[in-house]
Amino acid sequence: MHQIIALAVTLLIALLLNGVAAAKMVSVGYWGGALGALFVGPVIVFYAVHTLVYFVVRLIRGKDRVRSYTRSRINYVAAAVAILGVLGAAAGPA
C-alpha cells in the first residue's frame, strides 16, 4: 500500500506541475516529451531510487529488519526524490 500511495502522489504532482508544458508539447506533435514529463520520467526515477535505497538499507540492517519491497516506508523517500526531479523538470523549460 505504501508503494501505491507514494507513486500516486508522485504522478499527481507531475501532472499538476508539468501539465501545461505537456499540453504545449502535444499541440506541436511532441508526444514523447509529454509522456516522458508526465509519466515515464517520474516512474523511472521513483523505481530507480527506491530499488537502490531499499537494497542498501536491506544490506545494512539485514533481511529480517526491513519490510518487503512494496510495503516498506522507503517508498516515501523515493517519492520525495522523484518529486524533486519533477520540480526540476517543471522549472527547466521556463
PyMOL CGO cylinders between C-alpha atoms (Angstrom):
from pymol import cmd
from pymol.cgo import CYLINDER

trace = [
    CYLINDER, 0.00, 0.00, 0.00, 2.88, 2.36, 0.73, 0.3, 1, 1, 1, 1, 1, 1,
    CYLINDER, 2.88, 2.36, 0.73, 4.14, 2.00, -2.83, 0.3, 1, 1, 1, 1, 1, 1,
    CYLINDER, 4.14, 2.00, -2.83, 0.78, 2.76, -4.42, 0.3, 1, 1, 1, 1, 1, 1,
    CYLINDER, 0.78, 2.76, -4.42, 0.34, 5.88, -2.30, 0.3, 1, 1, 1, 1, 1, 1,
    CYLINDER, 0.34, 5.88, -2.30, 3.86, 7.17, -2.94, 0.3, 1, 1, 1, 1, 1, 1,
    CYLINDER, 3.86, 7.17, -2.94, 3.68, 6.53, -6.69, 0.3, 1, 1, 1, 1, 1, 1,
    CYLINDER, 3.68, 6.53, -6.69, 0.20, 8.09, -6.98, 0.3, 1, 1, 1, 1, 1, 1,
    CYLINDER, 0.20, 8.09, -6.98, 1.33, 11.25, -5.18, 0.3, 1, 1, 1, 1, 1, 1,
    CYLINDER, 1.33, 11.25, -5.18, 4.41, 11.47, -7.40, 0.3, 1, 1, 1, 1, 1, 1,
    CYLINDER, 4.41, 11.47, -7.40, 2.39, 11.10, -10.60, 0.3, 1, 1, 1, 1, 1, 1,
    CYLINDER, 2.39, 11.10, -10.60, -0.26, 13.57, -9.41, 0.3, 1, 1, 1, 1, 1, 1,
    CYLINDER, -0.26, 13.57, -9.41, 2.37, 16.21, -8.70, 0.3, 1, 1, 1, 1, 1, 1,
    CYLINDER, 2.37, 16.21, -8.70, 3.99, 15.52, -12.09, 0.3, 1, 1, 1, 1, 1, 1,
    CYLINDER, 3.99, 15.52, -12.09, 0.62, 16.04, -13.76, 0.3, 1, 1, 1, 1, 1, 1,
    CYLINDER, 0.62, 16.04, -13.76, -0.06, 19.27, -11.88, 0.3, 1, 1, 1, 1, 1, 1,
    CYLINDER, -0.06, 19.27, -11.88, 3.37, 20.81, -12.45, 0.3, 1, 1, 1, 1, 1, 1,
    CYLINDER, 3.37, 20.81, -12.45, 4.09, 19.62, -15.99, 0.3, 1, 1, 1, 1, 1, 1,
    CYLINDER, 4.09, 19.62, -15.99, 0.56, 19.56, -17.40, 0.3, 1, 1, 1, 1, 1, 1,
    CYLINDER, 0.56, 19.56, -17.40, 0.76, 22.91, -19.20, 0.3, 1, 1, 1, 1, 1, 1,
    CYLINDER, 0.76, 22.91, -19.20, 4.18, 22.16, -20.71, 0.3, 1, 1, 1, 1, 1, 1,
    CYLINDER, 4.18, 22.16, -20.71, 2.99, 18.71, -21.77, 0.3, 1, 1, 1, 1, 1, 1,
    CYLINDER, 2.99, 18.71, -21.77, -0.09, 20.19, -23.43, 0.3, 1, 1, 1, 1, 1, 1,
    CYLINDER, -0.09, 20.19, -23.43, 2.15, 22.54, -25.42, 0.3, 1, 1, 1, 1, 1, 1,
    CYLINDER, 2.15, 22.54, -25.42, 4.36, 19.62, -26.43, 0.3, 1, 1, 1, 1, 1, 1,
    CYLINDER, 4.36, 19.62, -26.43, 1.36, 17.59, -27.59, 0.3, 1, 1, 1, 1, 1, 1,
    CYLINDER, 1.36, 17.59, -27.59, -0.03, 20.51, -29.58, 0.3, 1, 1, 1, 1, 1, 1,
    CYLINDER, -0.03, 20.51, -29.58, 3.10, 20.58, -31.75, 0.3, 1, 1, 1, 1, 1, 1,
    CYLINDER, 3.10, 20.58, -31.75, 3.24, 16.79, -32.05, 0.3, 1, 1, 1, 1, 1, 1,
    CYLINDER, 3.24, 16.79, -32.05, 5.94, 16.06, -29.46, 0.3, 1, 1, 1, 1, 1, 1,
    CYLINDER, 5.94, 16.06, -29.46, 4.16, 13.19, -27.70, 0.3, 1, 1, 1, 1, 1, 1,
    CYLINDER, 4.16, 13.19, -27.70, 7.34, 11.58, -26.42, 0.3, 1, 1, 1, 1, 1, 1,
    CYLINDER, 7.34, 11.58, -26.42, 8.34, 14.60, -24.37, 0.3, 1, 1, 1, 1, 1, 1,
    CYLINDER, 8.34, 14.60, -24.37, 4.87, 14.92, -22.91, 0.3, 1, 1, 1, 1, 1, 1,
    CYLINDER, 4.87, 14.92, -22.91, 4.71, 11.26, -21.88, 0.3, 1, 1, 1, 1, 1, 1,
    CYLINDER, 4.71, 11.26, -21.88, 8.22, 11.46, -20.50, 0.3, 1, 1, 1, 1, 1, 1,
    CYLINDER, 8.22, 11.46, -20.50, 7.46, 14.52, -18.41, 0.3, 1, 1, 1, 1, 1, 1,
    CYLINDER, 7.46, 14.52, -18.41, 4.17, 13.24, -17.07, 0.3, 1, 1, 1, 1, 1, 1,
    CYLINDER, 4.17, 13.24, -17.07, 4.66, 9.52, -16.63, 0.3, 1, 1, 1, 1, 1, 1,
    CYLINDER, 4.66, 9.52, -16.63, 7.83, 7.77, -17.76, 0.3, 1, 1, 1, 1, 1, 1,
    CYLINDER, 7.83, 7.77, -17.76, 10.39, 10.07, -16.16, 0.3, 1, 1, 1, 1, 1, 1,
    CYLINDER, 10.39, 10.07, -16.16, 8.84, 10.16, -12.67, 0.3, 1, 1, 1, 1, 1, 1,
    CYLINDER, 8.84, 10.16, -12.67, 8.19, 6.40, -12.67, 0.3, 1, 1, 1, 1, 1, 1,
    CYLINDER, 8.19, 6.40, -12.67, 11.75, 5.54, -13.72, 0.3, 1, 1, 1, 1, 1, 1,
    CYLINDER, 11.75, 5.54, -13.72, 13.27, 7.89, -11.15, 0.3, 1, 1, 1, 1, 1, 1,
    CYLINDER, 13.27, 7.89, -11.15, 10.92, 6.58, -8.44, 0.3, 1, 1, 1, 1, 1, 1,
    CYLINDER, 10.92, 6.58, -8.44, 11.76, 2.92, -9.05, 0.3, 1, 1, 1, 1, 1, 1,
    CYLINDER, 11.76, 2.92, -9.05, 15.49, 3.52, -9.56, 0.3, 1, 1, 1, 1, 1, 1,
    CYLINDER, 15.49, 3.52, -9.56, 15.82, 5.43, -6.29, 0.3, 1, 1, 1, 1, 1, 1,
    CYLINDER, 15.82, 5.43, -6.29, 13.55, 3.03, -4.42, 0.3, 1, 1, 1, 1, 1, 1,
    CYLINDER, 13.55, 3.03, -4.42, 15.46, -0.03, -5.60, 0.3, 1, 1, 1, 1, 1, 1,
    CYLINDER, 15.46, -0.03, -5.60, 18.83, 1.48, -4.75, 0.3, 1, 1, 1, 1, 1, 1,
    CYLINDER, 18.83, 1.48, -4.75, 17.82, 2.73, -1.31, 0.3, 1, 1, 1, 1, 1, 1,
    CYLINDER, 17.82, 2.73, -1.31, 15.88, -0.44, -0.46, 0.3, 1, 1, 1, 1, 1, 1,
    CYLINDER, 15.88, -0.44, -0.46, 18.73, -2.81, -1.16, 0.3, 1, 1, 1, 1, 1, 1,
    CYLINDER, 18.73, -2.81, -1.16, 21.30, -0.61, 0.59, 0.3, 1, 1, 1, 1, 1, 1,
    CYLINDER, 21.30, -0.61, 0.59, 19.11, -0.42, 3.71, 0.3, 1, 1, 1, 1, 1, 1,
    CYLINDER, 19.11, -0.42, 3.71, 18.45, -4.15, 3.50, 0.3, 1, 1, 1, 1, 1, 1,
    CYLINDER, 18.45, -4.15, 3.50, 22.19, -4.80, 3.23, 0.3, 1, 1, 1, 1, 1, 1,
    CYLINDER, 22.19, -4.80, 3.23, 22.94, -2.59, 6.24, 0.3, 1, 1, 1, 1, 1, 1,
    CYLINDER, 22.94, -2.59, 6.24, 20.04, -3.55, 8.53, 0.3, 1, 1, 1, 1, 1, 1,
    CYLINDER, 20.04, -3.55, 8.53, 19.54, -7.14, 7.46, 0.3, 1, 1, 1, 1, 1, 1,
    CYLINDER, 19.54, -7.14, 7.46, 16.82, -9.01, 5.64, 0.3, 1, 1, 1, 1, 1, 1,
    CYLINDER, 16.82, -9.01, 5.64, 14.67, -9.54, 8.72, 0.3, 1, 1, 1, 1, 1, 1,
    CYLINDER, 14.67, -9.54, 8.72, 14.61, -5.86, 9.78, 0.3, 1, 1, 1, 1, 1, 1,
    CYLINDER, 14.61, -5.86, 9.78, 13.21, -4.43, 6.52, 0.3, 1, 1, 1, 1, 1, 1,
    CYLINDER, 13.21, -4.43, 6.52, 9.69, -5.00, 5.21, 0.3, 1, 1, 1, 1, 1, 1,
    CYLINDER, 9.69, -5.00, 5.21, 9.03, -6.26, 1.71, 0.3, 1, 1, 1, 1, 1, 1,
    CYLINDER, 9.03, -6.26, 1.71, 9.83, -4.17, -1.37, 0.3, 1, 1, 1, 1, 1, 1,
    CYLINDER, 9.83, -4.17, -1.37, 6.30, -2.83, -1.83, 0.3, 1, 1, 1, 1, 1, 1,
    CYLINDER, 6.30, -2.83, -1.83, 5.38, -2.47, 1.87, 0.3, 1, 1, 1, 1, 1, 1,
    CYLINDER, 5.38, -2.47, 1.87, 8.44, -0.64, 3.15, 0.3, 1, 1, 1, 1, 1, 1,
    CYLINDER, 8.44, -0.64, 3.15, 8.28, 3.03, 4.05, 0.3, 1, 1, 1, 1, 1, 1,
    CYLINDER, 8.28, 3.03, 4.05, 11.34, 3.59, 1.89, 0.3, 1, 1, 1, 1, 1, 1,
    CYLINDER, 11.34, 3.59, 1.89, 8.78, 4.24, -0.86, 0.3, 1, 1, 1, 1, 1, 1,
    CYLINDER, 8.78, 4.24, -0.86, 8.25, 7.70, 0.62, 0.3, 1, 1, 1, 1, 1, 1,
    CYLINDER, 8.25, 7.70, 0.62, 11.95, 8.51, 0.33, 0.3, 1, 1, 1, 1, 1, 1,
    CYLINDER, 11.95, 8.51, 0.33, 11.85, 7.52, -3.33, 0.3, 1, 1, 1, 1, 1, 1,
    CYLINDER, 11.85, 7.52, -3.33, 8.72, 9.62, -3.84, 0.3, 1, 1, 1, 1, 1, 1,
    CYLINDER, 8.72, 9.62, -3.84, 10.41, 12.67, -2.32, 0.3, 1, 1, 1, 1, 1, 1,
    CYLINDER, 10.41, 12.67, -2.32, 13.40, 12.31, -4.64, 0.3, 1, 1, 1, 1, 1, 1,
    CYLINDER, 13.40, 12.31, -4.64, 11.17, 11.76, -7.67, 0.3, 1, 1, 1, 1, 1, 1,
    CYLINDER, 11.17, 11.76, -7.67, 9.10, 14.83, -6.74, 0.3, 1, 1, 1, 1, 1, 1,
    CYLINDER, 9.10, 14.83, -6.74, 12.30, 16.87, -6.58, 0.3, 1, 1, 1, 1, 1, 1,
    CYLINDER, 12.30, 16.87, -6.58, 13.09, 15.64, -10.07, 0.3, 1, 1, 1, 1, 1, 1,
    CYLINDER, 13.09, 15.64, -10.07, 9.62, 16.68, -11.23, 0.3, 1, 1, 1, 1, 1, 1,
    CYLINDER, 9.62, 16.68, -11.23, 10.17, 20.13, -9.74, 0.3, 1, 1, 1, 1, 1, 1,
    CYLINDER, 10.17, 20.13, -9.74, 13.43, 20.40, -11.62, 0.3, 1, 1, 1, 1, 1, 1,
    CYLINDER, 13.43, 20.40, -11.62, 11.79, 19.33, -14.86, 0.3, 1, 1, 1, 1, 1, 1,
    CYLINDER, 11.79, 19.33, -14.86, 8.97, 21.83, -14.36, 0.3, 1, 1, 1, 1, 1, 1,
    CYLINDER, 8.97, 21.83, -14.36, 11.45, 24.66, -13.76, 0.3, 1, 1, 1, 1, 1, 1,
    CYLINDER, 11.45, 24.66, -13.76, 13.73, 23.66, -16.66, 0.3, 1, 1, 1, 1, 1, 1,
    CYLINDER, 13.73, 23.66, -16.66, 11.70, 24.67, -19.73, 0.3, 1, 1, 1, 1, 1, 1,
    CYLINDER, 11.70, 24.67, -19.73, 10.83, 28.10, -18.34, 0.3, 1, 1, 1, 1, 1, 1,
]
cmd.load_cgo(trace, "trace")
